[in-house]
Amino acid sequence: MPSVEEIKRIRKMIWEKKPDLVISRVPKPTLERFKKLANDEFAGDYGMALKWCFDYSTLIYPSLIDIVSILNEHETRIAKLEGKPSQRKIRLLSGKVLEVNRNE
């Protein structure tokens, strides 16, 4: 049975350990872009690069949603006036192509 001092020492070691993060199933192009960002801007510090991505996205994302909504609405109106099909293709970072209705 460990002594009280030994338990306190082990507990202190556990609580002082820096947290780790493991992320799986990331598309290769996205992973390469993230690594490049981390190496170029944050001296290879993936934690700070992730923090920057998160902070940047939470500041910018609400505005982008509004802008995208307005642009989609204008695109739909123009497509109706020009008689163009109601489908458009979107290419994701992974290379996958999605077909989306303009009304969505």
MIBASE-401408 format. One record per residue (C-alpha): x, y negated, z negated. Coordinates in Angstrom, 3 decimals. Example, Ala and Ser with C-alpha at 12.3 -4.5 7.8 and 13.67 -1.06 7.14 Angstrom:
<recs>
+----------+----------+----------+
|        u |        v |        w |
+----------+----------+----------+
|   12.300 |    4.500 |   -7.800 |
|   13.670 |    1.060 |   -7.140 |
+----------+----------+----------+
</recs>
This chain:
<recs>
+----------+----------+----------+
|        u |        v |        w |
+----------+----------+----------+
|    0.000 |    0.000 |    0.000 |
|    1.524 |   -3.353 |    1.054 |
|    2.053 |   -5.997 |   -1.575 |
|    0.077 |   -9.249 |   -1.717 |
|    3.134 |  -11.202 |   -0.544 |
|    3.584 |   -8.900 |    2.431 |
|   -0.087 |   -9.253 |    3.396 |
|    0.207 |  -13.052 |    3.157 |
|    3.349 |  -12.987 |    5.316 |
|    1.645 |  -10.833 |    7.964 |
|   -1.473 |  -13.010 |    7.897 |
|    0.682 |  -16.123 |    8.344 |
|    2.470 |  -14.544 |   11.335 |
|   -0.849 |  -13.673 |   12.966 |
|   -2.405 |  -17.107 |   12.492 |
|    0.712 |  -18.979 |   13.658 |
|    1.008 |  -16.968 |   16.877 |
|    0.148 |  -19.003 |   19.969 |
|   -2.963 |  -17.787 |   21.769 |
|   -2.517 |  -15.953 |   25.075 |
|   -4.804 |  -15.951 |   28.054 |
|   -4.966 |  -13.277 |   30.729 |
|   -7.108 |  -13.819 |   33.802 |
|   -7.671 |  -11.007 |   36.290 |
|   -9.332 |  -10.769 |   39.695 |
|   -8.202 |  -14.140 |   41.030 |
|   -8.067 |  -14.382 |   44.829 |
|   -4.460 |  -14.510 |   46.030 |
|   -4.738 |  -17.912 |   47.801 |
|   -6.222 |  -19.458 |   44.646 |
|   -3.523 |  -17.919 |   42.463 |
|   -0.773 |  -19.198 |   44.770 |
|   -2.252 |  -22.721 |   44.780 |
|   -2.514 |  -22.675 |   40.975 |
|    1.094 |  -21.492 |   40.591 |
|    2.278 |  -24.189 |   43.007 |
|    0.376 |  -26.850 |   41.042 |
|    1.825 |  -25.595 |   37.760 |
|    5.375 |  -25.473 |   39.113 |
|    5.235 |  -28.815 |   40.954 |
|    3.357 |  -30.911 |   38.403 |
|    3.790 |  -29.187 |   35.023 |
|    7.263 |  -27.582 |   35.173 |
|    5.721 |  -24.116 |   35.389 |
|    3.527 |  -24.586 |   32.293 |
|    0.370 |  -22.679 |   33.265 |
|   -1.434 |  -23.743 |   30.088 |
|   -1.084 |  -27.447 |   30.826 |
|   -1.992 |  -26.872 |   34.481 |
|   -5.167 |  -25.073 |   33.389 |
|   -5.976 |  -27.874 |   30.940 |
|   -5.494 |  -30.470 |   33.703 |
|   -7.765 |  -28.500 |   36.072 |
|  -10.444 |  -28.238 |   33.404 |
|  -10.201 |  -31.888 |   32.331 |
|  -10.185 |  -33.083 |   35.942 |
|  -13.161 |  -30.941 |   36.910 |
|  -15.276 |  -32.053 |   33.935 |
|  -14.592 |  -35.701 |   34.756 |
|  -15.144 |  -35.412 |   38.498 |
|  -17.702 |  -32.599 |   38.811 |
|  -20.887 |  -34.519 |   37.818 |
|  -20.103 |  -37.237 |   40.370 |
|  -19.324 |  -34.649 |   43.044 |
|  -22.670 |  -32.935 |   42.503 |
|  -24.456 |  -36.227 |   43.170 |
|  -22.349 |  -36.946 |   46.250 |
|  -22.817 |  -33.436 |   47.673 |
|  -26.555 |  -33.628 |   47.085 |
|  -26.803 |  -36.937 |   48.955 |
|  -24.621 |  -35.665 |   51.811 |
|  -26.661 |  -32.463 |   52.128 |
|  -29.851 |  -34.491 |   52.300 |
|  -28.415 |  -36.713 |   55.048 |
|  -27.065 |  -33.700 |   56.927 |
|  -30.500 |  -32.044 |   56.832 |
|  -32.201 |  -35.191 |   58.150 |
|  -29.688 |  -35.593 |   60.977 |
|  -29.967 |  -31.890 |   61.914 |
|  -33.768 |  -32.231 |   62.148 |
|  -33.502 |  -35.363 |   64.307 |
|  -30.976 |  -33.730 |   66.630 |
|  -32.786 |  -30.384 |   66.689 |
|  -29.734 |  -28.450 |   65.467 |
|  -29.993 |  -25.065 |   63.752 |
|  -30.675 |  -25.052 |   60.039 |
|  -27.655 |  -22.838 |   59.279 |
|  -24.126 |  -23.973 |   58.532 |
|  -20.965 |  -22.070 |   57.686 |
|  -18.838 |  -22.727 |   54.624 |
|  -15.350 |  -21.245 |   54.242 |
|  -14.297 |  -20.536 |   50.636 |
|  -10.719 |  -20.647 |   49.333 |
|  -10.686 |  -16.854 |   49.447 |
|  -11.321 |  -17.018 |   53.199 |
|  -14.867 |  -15.668 |   52.919 |
|  -17.424 |  -17.408 |   55.148 |
|  -20.925 |  -18.119 |   53.854 |
|  -23.913 |  -19.114 |   55.957 |
|  -26.155 |  -21.578 |   54.126 |
|  -29.510 |  -23.088 |   55.039 |
|  -29.324 |  -26.860 |   55.301 |
|  -32.478 |  -27.178 |   53.205 |
|  -30.798 |  -25.566 |   50.165 |
+----------+----------+----------+
</recs>
